Amino acid sequence: MDIAEELAGLDAAFDHTAVAAPRIRDLLPLYRGLLGGAYLGGGDNVVNGYRTLQLRYANGSKIELMEPLAGSSFFDSFFDLTRGRGGVHHLNFHVTDIEAAVDALRGRGYRLFGLNLAEPRWREVFLHPKEAHGVLVQLAQPGPRATEPVPSLDDLLAGRGRRGNGVPSP
């Protein structure tokens, strides 16, 4: 059974592709300018050391752009693999029951890592790239979220997005 069949059995729905680079600003001319992605919002993950923003396209598909925060080593091994350029970092699928998905994948012998069930608004686990033909697959169960104001793109890049650290993007 291939990975697509395995994920289909988990009631997984594709949500977005994440692209990482040393600078989000270098990704915007292509993904926002040329390809027409509409800015949705974003913010910082100061614990893990990265900034994200999402773009939506006319058909509803999404791309998440990611960059390391100053001093972060979060993407070091990824950038080593991509010779510093970055590229597709992961594919995200939403599941309705993350615990059932974890149990099902473990029961089928898949290697998982990064299990985080502590944050009710975003519970996640990752399927190792060696299990998915070289692709990092994120399975997430989004939870209830309070309505928050969406920072402008300029504010996000200035470090004033959701959980912003106040340090501008390079």
Buried (B, 14 or more C-beta within 10 A) or exposed (E): EEBEEBBEEBBBEEBBBBBBBBBBBBBBEEBBEEEEBEBBBBBBBBEEBBBBBBBBEEEEEBBBBBBBBEEBEBBEEBBEBBEEEBEEBBBBBBBEEBEEBBEBBEEEEBEBEEBEEEEEEEBBBBBBBEBBEEBBBBBBBBEEEEEEEBBEBEBBBBBBBBEBBEBBBE
